[in-house]
Amino acid sequence: MHTDYLTFHHWAAFSPDRKELGEWVAWALGQSRASGSSGVPYKAELPGVPAMLRRRLSGMGKAALWCAGQVLDANTGPAPVTRIFCSQHGEVSRTVALLKDLAEQSPLSPASFSLSVHNAIGGIHSIAGDVEQPVTAIAAGPDSPFSALLEAWSQLKFRQLNGGCSERALCVIYDDALPEDVADPENRRGDVQAIALLVSCGESQQKAGDALTLSFTLADDPGADEAVAEGAAIDTLLKFLLDNTSRNMAFRGDGRTWSWGKHGGGAPQVHS
């Protein structure tokens, strides 16, 4: 198996129950599952997105763009050269509603149809931010979050081999619970609604605490001494990033296992 490296520079995560760094750290360590201090579910505010576009977004879409905005605002290094938007199911609620309209022979909403496609949220992000960099949309079943990171590594590695240095990619990963009309055979509903990660290819040269480097390998089966994480991949990833006591993690997806390890002095904290 070949081992590759990704360095994580900034992150942000969102759910109706939590969005602040302290809330996510407590959640990752199993110390609290409580919602925001007021007890009122969080809403993703997007003042930088024009109202006409903002009205078109679902709650999940707003969460995804909120996370992306937090990470981009925190970034003091080079701007991302590519952006990857990833969701296992995408806007499936819109798709189900369109299918019901078809079954009832009702006219379809052009707006709902255009927003049901898998690259819709990435498209709104690019329009709202005048983004000229490539935007990739990915769906890879239960492997989706890790496949997004692999896509980021692949694009950055290609650019690195062609002379690009110290370049970064923005990964935005998001999902909602499936509607009642759709069965969920994997039953891996996560707590995280959306997460954004700013990554670079290779090991970090920064001091501990400024970035966190992870190695990753992909195999058909886990190693004999690897404990395989259960639950949603998006939750597994964030908990691993935030838990400084955890140095290795494996996740079994759709017929393959992703093995991750932390590198560097101590256990540097990824920060937002």
Secondary structure, 3 states (H helix, E strand, C coil): CCCEEEEEEEEEEECCCCCCHHHHHHHHCCCCCCCCCCCCCCCCCCCCCCHHHHCCCCHHHHHHHHHHHHHHHHCCCCCEEEEEEECCCCCHHHHHHHHHHHHCCCCCCHHHHHHHCCCHHHHHHHHHCCCCCCEEEECCHHHHHHHHHHHHHHHHHHHHHCCCCCCEEEEEEECCCCCCCCCCCCCCCCCCCEEEEEEEECCCCCCCCCCEEEEEEEECCCCCCCCEECCCHHHHHHHHHHCCCCCEEEEECCCCEEEEEEECCCCCCCCC
